[in-house]
Amino acid sequence: MDKRNWIDRSAWIAEQMYPRIAARSGYPNIARADASDPTASLEAPHMLYMCLQLVAKGLGSETKACRWLGWLQAAAAAKGYYTLQELTLLNMASGNNREVP
């Protein structure tokens, strides 16, 4: 098993999550979401913005990437875009870029 760091793993997970969040939220063509409104933190544009930031690997540290990923996954579960079981499988698959069962 490839030992990948959490910046890479978070980027891979966010890349997998983006299409489902976009499709289920009705924001399929968003390229850059506005994250400036903190009251919209559970809204799809903010989650999509976070996905893009994780994919770009520009957060600077593994701990920050993990915090962002944890928040993103909690929000996606709260909104019903993913189940906890699906997110667990994504986390497990992120270690070696394999397909999610």
Backbone bond lengths (Angstrom), bond angles and torsions (degrees), N, CA, C in turn:
res aa  C-N    CA-C-N  psi(-1)  N-CA   C-N-CA  omega(-1)  CA-C   N-CA-C  phi
1 M - - - 1.445 - - 1.520 109.78 -
2 D 1.294 116.22 131.72 1.442 123.31 179.40 1.527 109.70 -70.32
3 K 1.316 117.23 130.09 1.458 121.34 178.49 1.529 108.85 -92.51
4 R 1.296 116.66 92.68 1.454 122.05 -178.81 1.528 109.20 -95.69
5 N 1.333 116.63 148.95 1.458 119.38 178.41 1.530 109.71 -78.84
6 W 1.321 115.42 168.63 1.466 119.71 -174.61 1.516 113.72 -76.46
7 I 1.308 118.86 -15.83 1.467 119.37 171.73 1.524 108.40 -67.92
8 D 1.330 116.93 -46.67 1.462 120.82 178.26 1.521 111.75 -66.83
9 R 1.320 116.22 -42.52 1.468 119.97 -179.27 1.527 111.10 -65.10
10 S 1.331 117.24 -42.63 1.461 121.20 178.56 1.524 110.91 -63.27
11 A 1.333 116.38 -39.88 1.465 120.68 178.06 1.520 110.65 -62.26
12 W 1.322 116.72 -44.03 1.468 120.89 -179.65 1.533 110.86 -64.48
13 I 1.330 116.82 -43.80 1.465 120.86 179.97 1.530 109.85 -63.84
14 A 1.324 117.94 -46.25 1.465 121.36 179.96 1.527 111.04 -61.26
15 E 1.327 116.58 -37.59 1.465 120.36 177.75 1.524 111.00 -63.97
16 Q 1.322 117.00 -35.85 1.466 121.43 177.43 1.526 110.92 -72.37
17 M 1.330 117.37 -35.98 1.463 121.90 -176.07 1.523 113.16 -76.37
18 Y 1.315 117.91 -33.64 1.466 122.47 -173.34 1.528 113.05 -50.97
19 P 1.342 119.54 -52.09 1.472 118.47 -175.58 1.534 113.76 -60.97
20 R 1.323 117.64 -38.67 1.462 119.73 -179.20 1.522 111.16 -69.41
21 I 1.335 116.81 -43.73 1.460 119.43 178.44 1.527 109.72 -61.21
22 A 1.321 116.86 -44.28 1.467 121.08 179.50 1.523 111.55 -61.56
23 A 1.320 116.72 -46.19 1.461 120.42 -177.36 1.525 112.55 -68.34
24 R 1.313 116.99 -44.43 1.466 120.08 -176.31 1.521 113.29 -76.99
25 S 1.311 116.71 -19.63 1.464 119.71 -178.23 1.526 112.13 -94.24
26 G 1.313 117.18 -13.53 1.454 119.63 -177.46 1.520 113.89 87.04
27 Y 1.324 117.44 16.71 1.462 122.45 177.10 1.523 110.37 -116.53
28 P 1.326 119.22 56.38 1.469 119.99 -172.35 1.525 115.24 -70.62
29 N 1.307 119.06 -22.29 1.462 120.00 -174.02 1.522 113.98 -110.05
30 I 1.313 116.90 17.25 1.461 119.43 -177.26 1.527 109.51 -73.32
31 A 1.291 117.00 130.59 1.457 120.83 178.27 1.520 110.91 -102.77
32 R 1.323 115.90 -32.22 1.457 119.67 179.43 1.523 108.39 -149.68
33 A 1.290 115.60 117.30 1.464 120.43 -177.14 1.516 110.72 -91.81
34 D 1.309 116.47 153.19 1.458 122.22 178.96 1.518 109.05 -87.12
35 A 1.315 116.68 118.30 1.463 121.66 -179.13 1.521 111.49 -105.08
36 S 1.312 117.44 11.87 1.456 119.55 -173.79 1.526 113.71 -77.54
37 D 1.324 118.88 -17.09 1.459 121.60 -177.97 1.523 109.82 -97.08
38 P 1.343 118.87 103.86 1.466 120.53 -177.12 1.528 113.03 -65.95
39 T 1.333 117.78 -20.10 1.462 119.09 179.05 1.526 111.26 -75.66
40 A 1.316 117.29 -12.97 1.457 121.55 -179.63 1.524 111.44 -99.58
41 S 1.319 117.40 21.25 1.461 120.43 -171.97 1.522 114.65 -64.04
42 L 1.323 118.34 -24.36 1.463 119.75 176.88 1.525 112.34 -97.08
43 E 1.305 116.81 8.06 1.461 120.00 179.46 1.524 110.11 -89.00
44 A 1.314 115.61 153.10 1.460 121.72 -175.00 1.525 113.76 -56.14
45 P 1.339 120.48 -43.82 1.469 117.72 -179.59 1.528 113.16 -56.56
46 H 1.331 116.75 -38.32 1.463 119.77 178.70 1.531 110.49 -68.10
47 M 1.327 117.08 -41.93 1.473 119.55 177.95 1.518 111.22 -63.93
48 L 1.322 117.23 -39.39 1.465 120.32 178.89 1.525 110.95 -66.67
49 Y 1.331 116.37 -38.53 1.462 120.67 174.96 1.535 109.99 -58.78
50 M 1.321 116.11 -44.39 1.460 119.72 179.65 1.524 111.02 -63.43
51 C 1.334 117.10 -40.31 1.465 120.26 176.27 1.526 110.22 -57.67
52 L 1.325 116.29 -46.84 1.469 120.03 -178.65 1.521 111.49 -62.19
53 Q 1.325 117.28 -39.96 1.460 120.32 178.67 1.527 111.55 -65.70
54 L 1.323 116.66 -40.25 1.470 120.10 177.95 1.525 110.94 -66.34
55 V 1.320 117.18 -42.70 1.471 120.64 179.74 1.524 110.56 -63.20
56 A 1.322 117.23 -37.21 1.471 121.21 179.76 1.527 112.73 -71.00
57 K 1.328 117.42 -13.63 1.465 123.60 179.19 1.528 112.33 57.98
58 G 1.328 116.33 37.21 1.445 120.33 -176.28 1.511 115.12 -104.00
59 L 1.313 118.40 17.29 1.466 120.03 -176.07 1.525 113.37 -85.54
60 G 1.313 117.37 -14.73 1.454 120.50 171.41 1.511 118.74 91.88
61 S 1.328 118.04 -21.34 1.460 117.75 -179.95 1.525 110.16 -152.80
62 E 1.324 114.17 156.14 1.467 118.99 177.26 1.522 111.18 -65.36
63 T 1.337 117.22 -37.50 1.467 118.55 -178.19 1.524 111.15 -65.75
64 K 1.324 117.33 -39.57 1.467 119.57 177.82 1.519 110.55 -67.56
65 A 1.329 117.56 -41.54 1.467 120.65 177.74 1.526 110.54 -60.76
66 C 1.324 116.74 -39.78 1.475 120.22 178.66 1.522 111.46 -66.90
67 R 1.326 117.13 -40.86 1.479 119.49 177.61 1.522 110.61 -62.29
68 W 1.319 116.86 -45.83 1.463 120.70 -179.89 1.529 110.56 -63.84
69 L 1.324 116.45 -43.63 1.461 119.47 179.51 1.524 110.86 -62.91
70 G 1.319 117.37 -43.22 1.458 120.82 178.99 1.514 111.85 -60.57
71 W 1.325 116.07 -43.90 1.459 119.70 178.31 1.525 110.62 -65.00
72 L 1.337 116.48 -45.12 1.464 121.14 -179.95 1.525 111.03 -58.97
73 Q 1.322 116.77 -45.08 1.455 120.24 -179.26 1.525 111.30 -67.61
74 A 1.330 118.20 -38.48 1.467 120.93 177.26 1.521 110.41 -63.59
75 A 1.323 116.72 -43.45 1.466 120.49 179.32 1.526 111.04 -65.15
76 A 1.331 117.13 -41.72 1.471 120.94 179.86 1.524 110.87 -64.40
77 A 1.319 117.27 -37.56 1.465 120.65 177.04 1.528 110.41 -69.89
78 A 1.329 116.64 -42.24 1.466 120.90 -179.58 1.527 111.34 -62.43
79 K 1.318 117.31 -36.13 1.460 121.47 -179.91 1.534 112.61 -82.72
80 G 1.336 117.06 -7.84 1.457 120.58 178.93 1.519 115.07 84.35
81 Y 1.328 117.00 12.91 1.466 120.25 178.25 1.526 111.49 -75.22
82 Y 1.324 116.53 -27.97 1.470 123.51 179.11 1.518 109.13 -140.82
83 T 1.327 115.73 153.76 1.461 120.66 168.89 1.527 107.84 -93.24
84 L 1.312 116.43 163.51 1.469 119.39 176.81 1.521 110.95 -62.63
85 Q 1.311 117.53 -36.30 1.468 121.02 177.98 1.531 110.66 -62.22
86 E 1.312 117.66 -43.42 1.467 120.93 178.74 1.526 110.85 -63.42
87 L 1.311 117.14 -40.65 1.466 120.25 179.32 1.522 111.31 -67.91
88 T 1.327 117.11 -36.98 1.461 120.75 175.88 1.526 110.16 -60.99
89 L 1.327 117.01 -43.82 1.463 120.56 179.03 1.527 111.59 -64.41
90 L 1.323 117.62 -38.37 1.464 120.30 175.42 1.526 110.84 -62.09
91 N 1.324 116.89 -44.86 1.466 119.97 179.35 1.522 111.06 -60.62
92 M 1.324 116.65 -43.06 1.466 120.01 179.92 1.523 111.06 -65.65
93 A 1.319 117.46 -41.13 1.464 121.43 -178.43 1.527 112.13 -70.59
94 S 1.317 117.27 -23.37 1.467 120.21 -175.86 1.523 113.24 -66.33
95 G 1.304 117.12 -18.21 1.461 120.05 -179.11 1.506 114.19 -68.52
96 N 1.324 116.21 -21.01 1.465 117.70 -178.32 1.531 113.07 -145.20
97 N 1.326 117.66 18.37 1.464 122.53 177.67 1.521 114.15 56.77
98 R 1.296 117.60 31.59 1.459 117.89 179.26 1.515 109.44 -87.93
99 E 1.319 114.47 166.35 1.460 119.83 177.68 1.516 110.05 -66.00
100 V 1.302 116.10 145.21 1.457 121.40 177.69 1.521 107.90 -79.99
101 P 1.341 117.58 128.70 1.477 119.45 -178.89 1.506 112.04 -65.27
